[in-house]
Amino acid sequence: MVAPCVSRSDDVVIKSPNDKRLYRVIELENGLCALLVHDPEIYPDGVPDEIPDEARTVEDSENDDGEEEDDDDDDADDGDDDDEEEDEEMEGGEEDCEGEEEKGKGGASLQTKKAAAAMCVAMGSFSDPAEAQGLAHFLEHMLFMGSEEFPDENEYDSYLSKHGGSSNAYTEAEHTCYHFEVKREFLKGALRRFSQFFVSPLVKSEAMEREVLAVDSEFNQVLQSDACRLQQLQCHTSGPGHPFNRFSWGNKKSLVDAMEKGINLREHILKLYREYYHGGLMKLVVIGGEPLDVLESWVTELFTKVRKGPQTKPKFQVEGPIWKAGLLYRLEAVKDVNILDLTWTLPCLHQDYLKKSEDYLAHLLGHEGKGSLHSFLKVRGLATSLSAGVGDEGMHRSSIAYIFGMSIHLTDSGLEKIFDIIGFVYQYLKLLREVLPQQWIFKELQDIGNMEFRFAEEQPQDDYAAELAENLLVFPAENVIYCDYVYKIWDAEAIKRLLHFFTPENMRIDVVSKPSMKSQALVWIILY
């Protein structure tokens, strides 16, 4: 008998009046929290009486394996398979025609929406052991390599591929997220395979070498990204022992070097898994066209076997600043760009999301209108664009600190006057301190946020699921959607307090550009 959930809440999630989806938050006995989303547009004509039977799907998969072993049976079955495929193609063709006809009438595409799911686990690269950096990312890869119920390494991806779906995963500083989308009829089958990532992964030794190469391939792809190169430089130059001082991607060298030093990567992976992959640190989102009661029954059936654990997130001891003050770092650019990046370390602001004081300052520092810093620099031929604010990446919004950045794209003339430009930035910050925070600006941001919330553009289903799962890790369930838009509490003193952190002593300077004989004579750092 499947254990029931220990709590259930309908109508708790604040949503746009234009959002026709229904939301339910449940918690299982093992501590896992799940957000169930009924999307009526997935089955616009209602859920059919017959949905593909999961047991039948598994049986078909087993039969396919048997056919490969028996050539005679192969020949006998080919005709039937062809007939079935022809029938399916004819049915699909009819559906496509109907879709095109509806598009012609309504002007908007009514292509069938897919179902989706995402799982976020509150463990990321900050938890990498110093002797095996990139391990959290490697663990993410290894969970795709089969489970006790589905030992075939390709079973999960193959199932999704056969049924019009796809999957992805990513490792952030403090969480790892797995997500997929699939044709609406095959949601339960996909969930069954997906759930085994968090119940009984095999972490096969024979698959580890291949996945080391996959991790290495991902790293090689980002080597040509100036933004990723800069992030790794910032990690590398952070204080020794600081959680930022990690090689979070990992590559063949970091992982193979660990093995050559006698470190058993499989044991370390399983240790990470046992320590962090339990219900108390997991947030699940499932989006389907089935009624909420059906989605709930599937989640309780498939995820109850996840190991029970406390809802206590990892905590990290931090002593001293992230970066040593008074240094300027130059990074040789891949692209033909001149970028001045200024960053200031702020305290963690997770609990102040209703105030969004950092966004108030980002709005003023990144403004492009008359009288703005951007306008001042552009008129003088020093910069072409300017942006400011706290980034969306996990490192920029961690439990340790928020990282507020200002990125200024310089002209060649601006590249020769870096310190003059930094001086102008501090003149503008002085103006912000002298003029009291203005409530009318906050009200303007509030109105814009509410408008964007009400008329939010719909995302791909799996991206939406991943975003909601991430938000569940940080914010109360009722604000899991609204948290990104809400400006609820005006707090002028909080804005003043944040301005105190914008000092030269708390600033890091990075310059990303091609080497130039004209630029000020400072050491260049080149990443290989």
N, C-alpha and C positions, 0 to 999 in steps of 0.2 A: 504494500500500500504506500502511495506517495504521500510524504509528509506535507501538510498544508503550510501556507505561508503564515508567519507569526503576526504580520500587520499588512493592512491593505488600505489605500487611500485613493478615492476617486475625487475628481474636481478640486484637487489641491494645487495643481500646476497652473500658474498664471499664463494665459495664452492670449494671442491676438484675437479680437472679435472676428477676424476673417479666417481664422484657423479652424477648420471643420474636424480636425482630428480629435480623438478622445485619448486621455492620458490616465494611467493608473500607476501608482507607486506601490510596490510590494517589497517585503523583506522575508527571506527564507530563514529557517531555523539555523542555518550555518552562518548567518550574518550577511549573506549576499543581498545587496539592494538592486532591484530591477525596476526600470521604467518601461511600462508596456504602452505602445502607441497603436491605436486602431486608426488606420487611414482609410476612410470610406472610398477614396478615389482608386484604391488598388482593385477593389471589386465594385465598380460603379453600378453594376446591375445586381448586386447582392452576391454573397458567397454561394458557389454552386453546391448542390447536394453531394456530389462526388468529387473529392480531391484525391490526387494520386496517393495510393496507400504506401506508406513508408516501408512496410514489411515487403510489399511487392517490389519496391525499388531495390532493396537490398538483395532480394532473391534474383532479380534480373542481373544485378552486378555479378553475383556468384555464377549464374548460368553463363555469362560472358566469359568468365575465367575458364569454365569447363569447355566451352566451345573452342578456345584457343588450344586446348590440349588434345582435342579429338577432331581430326581433319574431316572425317566422314560426317560427323554431326555438323561441322562448319558448313559443308556444302548443302546439307539438308535444310539448315536454318536460314541460309542466306536469302532464299526466296521470300520467306515469311518476313524477315527483317526489312527487305526492300519494300514489300507491300505496306508494312507498318509505316516505314519512313515516307512513302508516297502519300499515305493517308494523312500523316502528320503535316507534310508539306502543303497538301491541299487545304487542310484546316487552317494552317498558318496563313496561307494565301487569302482565304476568305476573311480572316481576321484583319489582315493588312488592308484589304479592300474596304472593309467596314470602317477602319480607322481613317483612311483617306477620305471617305465620304463624309464622316463626321467632321473632319478638319475643314472640308469645303463649306459645310453649313455654318459652323461656328467660328471659323477663322483661327482657331487655336488647335494645336495638336493634342489629340486625346490618346496618345500612345500609352499602352498599358504600363502602369507604374510597377516597379519591382518592390519586393519585400527586402528588409535589411536588418542587420543586428550589429552591435558593437559591444566589446567588453574592454573596460579600462581597469588595469591593476595598478595600485598605488606603489609602484616600485619602478625606478628607472636607473639611468646611468650614474646618479649620485651614489647608488648602492654598489657600484662596481668595486671589487677588491683591488687594492693598489697593484697587486702582482698580476692581475689579469684584467686589464682595462678593455672595455668594449664587451664585457661578459653579459651584461643585461641585454644588449642588442643581439648577441649570439644566442642567448636563451630564447629570445623572440623567434629567431629563425628555426631553432631546433623543435619548437612546438608544432611546426608544420610537418614534421617528419614521422607521422603515424602515432597511433594510440593503441591501447590494448584491444579496444573494440574494433578499430579500423587500422590494422597494422600496416597496410599499404601506404608508403610515403606519399603517393600522389592521390590518395582517395579523396581528400577534402577538396583540393583544387580541381580534380577531375570531375567530381560531382557538380561543383559550381559551374565549371566550363560547359558540361553537358546540358545544363539547365539555365543557360543565358546569364550566368552570374560571374562574379569576380571577387577577389579578396585582396586585402592589404594589411599591413601592420607597421607601426613605428614606435620607436623608443625615445621618450623624452627624458628630461632630467629627473623627474619624480614620478613618472607613470609610463606604462606601456599600453598601447591601444591596439586591439585587433578588430577588424570590421569586414563585413562582406555584404553583397547584395545578390539577389537571386530572383528568378521568375517566381511570381506570387504563389504558384501551386506547390513549390518545393521548399518552402520556408522551414517546415518541420524537419525534413531530411537534412537540410543544411545545418540547422540548429543542433541536431543529434551529433553530427560530426564535429561541429564547432565546440560543443560542450566538452568533448573529450580532451581538448587542449588543456582544460582546467580540472580534469578528473584523473586521467591516467595516460599522460604522454609517455612514449617509449624512450625518447632521447637516445636514439640508436648510435652506438659508437661508430658503426660503419658509415653513418651519414655525416659525421662531424667534419671530416676532411673536405667533403663537397661544400658544406655550408660555410666553412672558413673561406673558401674561394668566393662564395656568393657575397659574404660580408666584405671581402676585399674588393670585389667588383663594385659594390655600392660606394665604397670609399673612393675608388679611382674615378668614379663619375663626378663626385663633388669636388675633386681637385681643381677643376676648371671653373669653379664658382667662387668669385671673389668674396661673396657674403659668407660662404662656408669656411673659406680659408681664414677670413678675419675672425670668425667665431672660434676656430681652433687656436689661432694665435692668442686670443684673449684668454682661453682656457689654459694654454701652455704657460702664459706669463702671470697667471694668478698665484696667490701665495701657496707655498708648498704645504700639502696636507689639507688645503681647502677643498670642499666638495666640487668647486668649479675646476680644480686642477685635475681634469680627467680627459682621456682620449675616448670620448663617448662613442664614436663610430666603431672603433676597433678596425683592424685590418689583418692581413695575413701575418705581417711581421709581429704585431703585438700579441696575437693569439698563439702563433707558432713559437715565439720566443718564450712565452709562458710555459708551454709544454716542454721545451728544451731545458727549462730550469727545473723540471721535475714536477710541475704542477699538473694535476689530473683535472683537465677542464670539465670532463663529464661530472666528476664529483662536485666541483665548484658550482656547476650549473644546477645540479640536483639540490645542492645546499640552498642556493638562492630561491629555487622553486619551492622547496619545503618551508622556507622561512617567510616568504611573501605571497605565494600564490594560494591564498585561502579566502573563504567567503567574506571575511571581515574587511578585506582590502579590495573587493571587487565591486564594480558598478556595471550593470548590464542594461542595454537598451535593445528592445525588440520592436520593430515596426512591421506590421502586417495588416492584411485586410480582414482577417478573422475577428470575431468579437473579442473583447477584452477577457472574458471568461475562458475562451479557448486558448488565447495566448498565455494566460496565467497557468492553465493546466499543463501546457507544454513546458513552460519554464520550471514549474515545480517538479515535473517528471524528469527533466533532463539535467537540471542544475542542482538538485538536492544532494547529489553525491559529491559535490565540491566540498573539500575539507573545511571544517568549521575553524574559525579563528577570530581573534579580537579585532575590533575596529580601531586599531591604534596604528597610525601611519608612522613610517620611519622618521626619526628625528636626527638632525645633523648638528654636531658641535662645531661652532665657528668661533675662532679667535682672531681678532684683528681685521683689517680691511681686506677686500678681495684683491685689490691691486695696490702696488706701491705708488705713492703719489709723486708727481713731478717728473714723470717720464713721458716721452713721445715715441710712439712705435710707428715705423714705416713698413708697409707691406707692399711688395711688388705686385702690381695688378696684372691679371690675365687680359682683361679687356682694356680698351683705351679710355680710362676714366681717371678723374681726379676727385677723390672723396675725402672730406674731413669728417671724421666720426668723433663726437664728444659723448661720453657716457658718465652719468652720475649714479651712485648707488643709493637707493632709497630703502627704507624698512619694508618688510612684507606688508602688503595692503589688502590681503584677501578679505579681511573682516570689514574693510571700508568700501566695499563695492557699491553700496548705496550712495556714497558721497562722490566717488570718482574724482577726487581732488587732482590726481595725476593727469586725468583727461582734460580738466580745466586748464592746467598749465600747458599741456600739449597743444590745446586749441590755440592759445595765445602765442606760444613759441613757434608753432608751425604755420601760423596764419600767413596768407599771401597777399592780403589787401593793402590799401594805402596805410602808411605809417608802420607797417610790419617790419620785422627784421629781414625777412626775405626780400621785401621791396627795397629796403636800404642797401642790401648787398648787390642786388641785381642792377640797380641804377648805377652803381659804381663799377660795374663790370667785373665783380668778384665771384659771383655765384650764379648758377642757372636754376637751381631748385633747392628746396630745403624741406625736410620733414622732421617731426619730433614726436616723442611719446614712448610708452613702454611697449615693447614688441609682444607678439602673441606666443613666441616660443617659450617652452617650459623654463629655460634658463633665465629668461627675463622676468618671469612671474613665479618665482619659486617661493617656498616657505622660508628660505634664507633671506632673500632680498628681492626687490623690484629693481630692474636696471632701466633707467630712463636714458634714452639715446636721442641725439640730434645728428642727423646725417645731412651734410651740406655738399652738394655737387659743385665743385669749383671750376672756374675758368683757368686758363694757363696763368693769367695775371693773379687770380686768387691763390693759386698754388704757391706763388712766391711771397704771399702775404698772410700766411697761416696765423701767425701770432697777432697780427692786426685784427683779423676776423674774430679770433677768440676774444680779443678785447671788446669788439662790438657786441658780442654775445653777452658779455658781463655788464655792459652798459644797459642793454635791454633788460637783463635780469634786475638791475638796480632800479629801473623804472617800475617793474612789477612789484618790487618791495615798497617803493615809495607810494604807489597808488593802492589803496585798499582793494581787496578782491571784490568784484562787482557781481551782485546777485543777478542782475539782468542778463549777464553773460551765461551764468549757470542756467537760468530759465530758458534761454535760447537753446542751449545744449539739451536740456530736458525735453523741450518741444520737438527737437530734431530726433532725439532718441525714441520718443513715443511714436512719432510718425514712421520711423524706420521699423519699429517693432510692429506697428499695425499693418504696414504694407511690405513686410519682409519678403524678399525674393526667395522662392523655394529652391532649396539645394538638392543635389543628388541624395537619394535616400541613405546610402551608407555614410556619406559625409555628415549628414544631419544626425545620424545615430552616434557617430564618433564624437561629434561636438557635444551632444547631450550627455554622453557617458563621461567625457572629460569634466563637464560642468558639475555633474553629480559628485565628483570627487572633492570639490571645493565649496560648492554653494548649497544652500538648503533646497530641497526638492521643489518647493513652490516657486522658486526663482530660477529653475534650471534653464528656462528659455529667456526670461526677462532680464537676467543678470547682466547680459551683454549690452542692454539698452537703457536700463533704469538709472535715472538721476533723481533720487528721492530726497536726500538729506543735504540741505545747504549748510556748509560748515566753513565759514571764512577762516577760522583759527586753524583748521586742518590744512588749508591751502598755505597759510603763512608758515606753518611748521615745515611743510615740504620744501618751501623756498629756502629754508636754512640749509638744506643739503646741497644746494647748487653753489658750491664754492670751488675754487681752484684746488684746494686740498683734497677734495672728494671727486676730482675729475680725472678721467682717463682720456688720453688723446691718441687717436689712430689716424694715420694718413695712408690711403690706398691709392696708388698711382704708379705710372711707369717712372723708372729712374730718370732724373733730369740733372744735368750739370748746373742748371740755374737754380734749382731748388735748394733750400737751406741745407748746409752740410751736416747731415745727421745719418746715423747708421741705418742701413736698409736691412729688413728681415725678409728672407726668401723661404717659403715653405716648399719642401719637396714631398 
